[in-house]
């Protein structure tokens, strides 16, 4: 029997990693909210990145002393993002529900679960791309000085977080 090539092994490992990651997100969504409908915190898609802009929360933006115009543009950008990506979010929500159904009744349909996770991976990739665009649009609202200040705040945040982790051990050390 011929050994699979490095590329094939890497492709299988990558797909497995994506499937496991998406599955853990699906389980975490259900467990975190305590409800299967994804409506735990302010709505199905108003979680981490949306509510907090993906910039370490509104705390960092609050330190930038945004003008009222900048705040309005930021809010409009977020609303436009949510409206334009709602169909994508709805598809992902439906796939999560289908994945939960794969294990209902005490039996687990592995083939169905794998199919749904593979479908969800593509949708997740699209969401990641859309969030990247949102991030870029949010940055475009800032002045060059505010961007510099934001970079400094991010660095401070990472340094602070690194020190906290350093006392308890790094995750990579395990």
C-alpha positions as CSV (number, residue, x, y, z in Angstrom):
1,X,0.0,0.0,0.0
2,X,1.3,3.4,-1.0
3,X,1.9,6.0,1.8
4,X,-0.1,9.2,1.4
5,X,2.0,12.2,0.4
6,X,2.8,15.1,2.6
7,X,0.3,17.4,0.9
8,X,-2.5,14.9,1.3
9,X,-1.7,14.4,5.0
10,X,-1.5,18.2,5.5
11,X,-4.9,18.6,3.7
12,X,-6.5,15.9,5.8
13,X,-5.1,17.4,9.0
14,X,-6.2,20.9,8.0
15,X,-9.7,19.8,7.2
16,X,-9.9,17.9,10.5
17,X,-8.7,20.9,12.4
18,X,-11.4,23.1,10.7
19,X,-14.1,20.6,11.4
20,X,-13.1,20.3,15.1
21,X,-12.9,24.0,15.5
22,X,-16.3,24.6,13.9
23,X,-17.8,21.8,16.0
24,X,-16.3,23.3,19.2
25,X,-17.8,26.7,18.3
26,X,-21.2,25.1,17.7
27,X,-21.1,23.3,21.0
28,X,-19.7,26.4,22.8
29,X,-22.5,28.5,21.3
30,X,-25.1,26.1,22.7
31,X,-23.5,25.7,26.0
32,X,-22.5,29.3,26.6
33,X,-26.0,30.7,26.0
34,X,-27.8,27.9,27.7
35,X,-30.3,28.0,24.8
36,X,-30.3,26.2,21.5
37,X,-31.6,29.1,19.5
38,X,-28.5,31.3,19.8
39,X,-30.3,34.1,21.5
40,X,-28.2,34.2,24.7
41,X,-26.6,37.7,24.6
42,X,-28.5,40.5,22.8
43,X,-29.3,38.2,19.8
44,X,-27.9,35.4,17.7
45,X,-25.2,37.4,16.0
46,X,-24.5,40.1,18.5
47,X,-21.8,38.3,20.2
48,X,-18.1,39.0,20.7
49,X,-17.0,40.6,17.5
50,X,-20.1,42.5,16.7
51,X,-20.9,44.0,20.1
52,X,-17.3,44.9,20.8
53,X,-16.2,45.8,17.3
54,X,-13.3,43.2,17.4
55,X,-11.0,45.8,18.9
56,X,-10.8,44.5,22.4
57,X,-14.1,46.0,23.1
58,X,-15.4,49.5,23.1
59,X,-13.0,50.2,25.9
60,X,-10.2,50.8,23.4
61,X,-12.4,52.9,21.1
62,X,-13.6,54.9,24.1
63,X,-10.0,55.9,24.8
64,X,-9.6,57.3,21.3
65,X,-12.0,60.2,21.9
66,X,-14.0,59.7,18.8
67,X,-16.0,62.6,17.5
68,X,-19.8,62.3,17.2
69,X,-19.4,62.0,13.4
70,X,-16.9,59.1,13.9
71,X,-19.3,57.4,16.3
72,X,-22.2,57.7,13.9
73,X,-20.1,56.3,11.0
74,X,-18.9,53.4,13.2
75,X,-22.5,52.6,14.2
76,X,-23.7,52.8,10.6
77,X,-20.9,50.6,9.4
78,X,-21.8,48.0,12.0
79,X,-25.5,48.2,11.1
80,X,-24.8,47.8,7.4
81,X,-22.5,44.9,8.1
82,X,-25.2,43.1,10.1
83,X,-27.9,43.7,7.5
84,X,-25.8,42.7,4.5
85,X,-24.5,39.6,6.2
86,X,-27.8,38.5,7.8
87,X,-28.5,35.8,5.1
88,X,-25.0,34.3,5.8
89,X,-25.6,34.4,9.6
90,X,-29.0,32.8,9.1
91,X,-27.5,30.0,7.0
92,X,-24.9,29.3,9.7
93,X,-27.5,29.3,12.4
94,X,-29.5,26.7,10.3
95,X,-26.5,24.5,9.9
96,X,-25.8,24.6,13.6
97,X,-29.4,23.5,14.2
98,X,-29.0,20.7,11.7
99,X,-25.8,19.7,13.4
100,X,-27.6,19.5,16.8
101,X,-30.3,17.3,15.1
102,X,-27.6,14.9,14.0
103,X,-27.2,13.8,17.7
104,X,-30.8,13.9,18.8
105,X,-32.6,10.8,20.0
106,X,-29.5,9.3,21.6
107,X,-27.9,8.3,18.4
108,X,-25.1,10.2,16.6
109,X,-25.1,10.3,12.8
110,X,-21.4,10.9,12.1
111,X,-21.8,11.1,8.4
112,X,-24.4,13.8,8.7
113,X,-22.4,15.7,11.4
114,X,-19.3,15.6,9.1
115,X,-21.3,16.9,6.2
116,X,-22.8,19.8,8.2
117,X,-19.5,20.7,9.7
118,X,-17.9,20.8,6.3
119,X,-20.7,23.1,5.1
120,X,-20.3,25.2,8.2
121,X,-16.6,25.6,7.6
122,X,-17.2,27.3,4.3
123,X,-19.8,29.6,5.8
124,X,-17.4,30.4,8.7
125,X,-14.7,31.3,6.3
126,X,-17.1,33.8,4.6
127,X,-18.0,35.3,8.0
128,X,-14.3,35.7,8.8
129,X,-13.8,37.5,5.5
130,X,-16.7,39.8,6.2
131,X,-15.4,40.5,9.7
132,X,-12.1,41.4,8.3
133,X,-13.8,43.9,5.9
134,X,-15.7,45.3,8.9
135,X,-12.4,45.7,10.8
136,X,-10.9,47.6,7.8
137,X,-14.0,49.8,7.5
138,X,-13.9,50.6,11.2
139,X,-10.2,51.6,10.9
140,X,-11.0,53.9,8.0
141,X,-13.1,56.0,10.4
142,X,-10.0,56.8,12.5
143,X,-7.5,59.6,12.0
144,X,-3.9,58.7,11.6
145,X,-3.2,59.8,15.1
146,X,-6.1,57.7,16.4
147,X,-4.7,54.7,14.5
148,X,-1.3,55.2,16.1
149,X,-3.0,55.5,19.5
150,X,-5.0,52.3,18.9
151,X,-1.9,50.4,18.0
152,X,-0.3,51.6,21.2
153,X,-3.3,50.5,23.2
154,X,-3.4,47.1,21.6
155,X,0.3,46.6,22.4
156,X,-0.3,47.6,26.0
157,X,-3.2,45.2,26.2
158,X,-1.2,42.3,24.7
159,X,1.7,43.1,27.1
160,X,-0.6,43.1,30.1
161,X,-2.3,39.9,29.0
162,X,1.1,38.3,28.5
163,X,2.2,39.2,32.0
164,X,-1.0,37.7,33.4
165,X,-0.5,34.5,31.5
166,X,3.1,34.4,32.4
167,X,2.3,34.0,36.1
168,X,0.1,31.0,35.4
169,X,2.1,29.5,32.5
170,X,1.7,29.9,28.8
171,X,-0.8,27.8,27.0
172,X,1.8,26.6,24.6
173,X,3.8,25.1,27.5
174,X,1.3,22.3,28.2
